[in-house]
């Protein structure tokens, strides 16, 4: 096996993996014994693992905990290989170093390969070459990013190897110290012992281990796992049940003052005349700070006060003559109309960027017995993380200290340095717990703002917190999209041609400009996230052209949980349901007929159908009166999910009673967290499917708070079942994969119930 | 001004203790009790739920001027490390929290419910817990609350 195969495809995961230094040199991803800062009594064994004086294993935690469970799952990988209890692994913030960059997300996002070209173990030569180059670049750039459902995918090999290497060094040290052969040593719960009676805990051996070569390192075989595949309590559950978990909004450095903010209500607008006197006259208000654009934000004023409420009162008292952006006021209805025009024009003349083409679509279309063509639409959406957007910063003596609930600590550090006018090395960044992320915290606008405000507070730390109204009004929204889908059906009712043309803003080039400006290019390259879930679907349609028209409508757009998949799955899986009905076929049977070359997908679909009691599959379960089922299947982030939704109409509105999820996520590290994520994704996606829309009129977002941007609460929440396929493949993503199938499964159920096909989100009867 | 929180009288600095100051900000920014969260500011999401004289109240819209003679309990005093509240044990057993941000408010709403209704029905649970949770932990709440109810004698 070569190194590339190990790092990129995880091909070694199925069997015993022997890793020597030659295969995985430390400069790649393990780091040397000097990569980590150590306190008194601690010893670093590589760039990931330290051993404390009491023998505890300390793990450099490089991924952000926003509920999706990396603090638990990644600690499990290390506990497994080091033979310690999960509870005894202590986490500390990974330092700012390229070592902690996310390779998997970049490899998954940059080249536009169809999944058939990147199947682990049978990649095409161009796909192998492309992924190798991107992986090299990703390692050189070393961007620490929690997103793309990649924490376990990216860390699966490196953390287990890091822990196994640490264990090998500790064993080697014991062997040398006691003059006993390695194979006679026994490890249990951080204690190494020998039948002769010698024993020592990791802390006693660590110093010597650091100077002991690891020799040949072997990670455990699947059948040796004790922890991986089980569901121990999450490491954060106690702190998150007693109020002690520290989110960004909870840090309290001495001398802290608070800041509230008012952005120009019109997106992209700017302030004209301003009168700050009424704000400054209020008690508890200290100062007003004018803010330009930071990391893509709209211009704003921050008001500093003794409590956040005093600051917010001050912000409300600002009298500002706000001006529209020079390019004219934004309007979401006009944008949707323009997107439809662009999509129609491109659909007719092979326009847009074709992410996937195969066969001869024109010739095959001429032979089709009939065609189905439909237009689907999705609105802008906000993230609405429960923890409002915030950042705490202190600037004193040329140093900057930042506390941020961020998905991108390195980029947060960079914008903090820029805002303060200091070198990046002068910035210390603490990543707190994130009260939800969903992609919103891949942006660092608030970090730049907070540091700018902290320049004005005389060395005192300041905590900038946006109100919910500022959050909904100044998000980086999921882009609105219009997609035209056209299929030619053969005599058997199965599609022979598929032409999809979507139009919408590309996210990645805009995000690069504002969050990673040093890498933003002079022209936009095609953004795979725009077409993901359309160009890469695996239904066996021989002639295809799947294209996207990238627009720049001016609304700030960002990554929203499941990104392109979140709406593209709605378009695709609703449309295939339409085709099944056009062919007079059962929607599950019809899909299975198109999945003859995709056995994993077919197995997931069958499992969902069986567990849901779909007629003809397993024990079919009759539905109550007034209820119907809908199904959808979607692959994202290397995992496959099928959902069957059972719905009815209550008081004229859709009501979901039961959702059965089946998933193939490859090897499961923590089944309990996978179930949590799938359940949570169903609720998140159901909120969007039923209620989610951001409307912009005259530049202003109409939705202001939860009453106008509603989400599903307990009384509306369905029963959710999750079923996982047994798999020995390397782990796939988990955090986002439950989102895409929900909206189409619900729309398909509502069609079965009412005969009405809903092609616009949110779903309204 | 003085407010009575978690069993003790707490002094608030006169210069900042405006009677209109919502309890949420007195707790978080003046007393350092950060377990109670800010989510919406208009009593629409429940992240800021505390107990006032035993009832679940959304502290983001409750002015401290209305607290004279009333007892406030926050998440910090719901249980202790040695003696967690039955709900906190159920939360661990059912692995409820994800990001965890809304959980203080949900726990306080659930605790107030169990204090007045020993064996709540699903409908009573649904009515009492209309908190917003963006991670979607709500499907686990009914079972966790019922499990806690079963252990409260």
Interface residues (C-beta under 8 A of the other chain):
Chain A: X65 X66 X67 X68 X69 X231 X233 X234 X236 X237 X238 X239 X240 X241 X242 X243 X244 X245 X246 X247 X249 X250 X252 X258 X283 X284 X306 X307 X308 X309 X310 X384 X385 X386 X387 X388 X433 X434 X435 X436 X437 X438 X465 X467 X468 X469 X672 X676 X677 X679 X680 X681 X682 X683 X684 X705 X706 X707 X711 X712 X713 X714 X715 X717 X718 X719 X720
Chain B: X15 X16 X18 X21 X22 X25 X26 X28 X29 X30 X32 X33 X34 X35 X36 X37 X38 X39 X40 X41 X42 X44 X45 X47 X74 X75 X76 X78 X79 X81 X84 X87 X88 X91 X92 X95 X96 X97 X98 X99 X100 X101 X102 X103 X104 X107 X125 X126 X127 X129 X130 X131 X132 X133 X134 X135 X136 X137 X138 X139 X140 X141 X142
